[in-house]
Amino acid sequence: MLLIRCPYCNETLPEAEFTYAGQAHVVRAADPSSQTDEQWEEFLFIRENVKGPHYERWRHLHGCGRFFNAVRDTVSDRFLTTYRAGEPRPELSSLTRAAASSEVSK
């Protein structure tokens, strides 16, 4: 079972409390009517599919109902951090170092 920390409720709860909402930090065009079909296709369907830390958007569906962002390692399925929507994305290098040091100390 995955445990996810909601940065608004400050609680760590089972994954069943949450719903995945896609890749985080995808920016919509300021003037959508100026976009070509190819640009819309890229915005709607083309996403990163990384092996390792990935920025994701989640919603605390059965709690506060708010959207937040997370960094999840797609190999281990481990959440490295969660943070409120609108906050800048954390640097991956510091997160992976912290995760590695916590694994060594176990």
SVG drawing of the C-alpha trace seen along z (x, -y; Angstrom):
<svg xmlns="http://www.w3.org/2000/svg" viewBox="-14 -35 38 37">
<polyline fill="none" stroke="black" stroke-width="0.4" points="0.0,0.0 1.2,-3.5 1.2,-6.1 0.8,-9.7 1.2,-12.9 -1.3,-15.6 0.6,-19.0 -2.7,-20.7 -4.0,-18.3 -0.5,-17.4 -1.6,-13.7 -0.1,-10.6 -2.9,-8.4 -3.4,-5.3 -3.5,-5.9 -7.2,-5.1 -7.8,-8.6 -6.2,-10.2 -6.6,-10.3 -3.9,-10.7 -4.3,-13.8 -1.5,-13.6 1.9,-15.2 2.6,-18.3 3.7,-21.7 2.1,-21.4 1.5,-24.9 -1.6,-25.8 -1.2,-28.3 -2.1,-31.9 -4.2,-32.2 -5.6,-28.7 -7.2,-29.8 -3.8,-30.6 -2.6,-27.0 -2.2,-24.7 -3.7,-21.2 -0.1,-19.8 0.4,-22.1 -2.9,-21.0 -2.1,-17.4 1.2,-17.9 -0.5,-19.8 -3.3,-17.2 -1.5,-13.9 2.3,-14.1 3.7,-13.6 7.0,-12.6 7.5,-8.9 10.6,-9.0 12.2,-6.2 12.9,-7.6 11.7,-10.8 8.7,-12.3 6.6,-15.4 3.0,-14.5 -0.3,-16.2 -2.6,-14.5 -5.9,-15.3 -6.9,-14.5 -10.3,-13.3 -11.6,-11.8 -10.2,-14.5 -9.8,-18.2 -10.4,-17.8 -7.4,-20.0 -4.9,-19.4 -1.2,-19.2 2.0,-18.2 4.3,-15.3 7.6,-13.8 7.3,-10.0 10.0,-7.6 8.4,-5.5 10.9,-2.7 10.3,-2.1 6.8,-3.8 8.1,-5.8 7.0,-9.4 10.0,-11.6 8.0,-14.7 4.6,-16.4 4.1,-20.1 1.2,-22.6 0.0,-23.6 1.6,-26.8 4.8,-26.3 8.0,-25.9 9.1,-22.4 11.8,-21.1 15.2,-20.2 15.5,-16.5 19.2,-16.4 18.4,-17.3 15.5,-14.9 17.4,-11.9 20.3,-12.6 17.9,-12.8 16.2,-9.6 19.6,-7.8 20.8,-8.9 17.5,-7.8 17.9,-4.3 21.5,-4.0 20.5,-4.9 17.8,-2.2"/>
</svg>
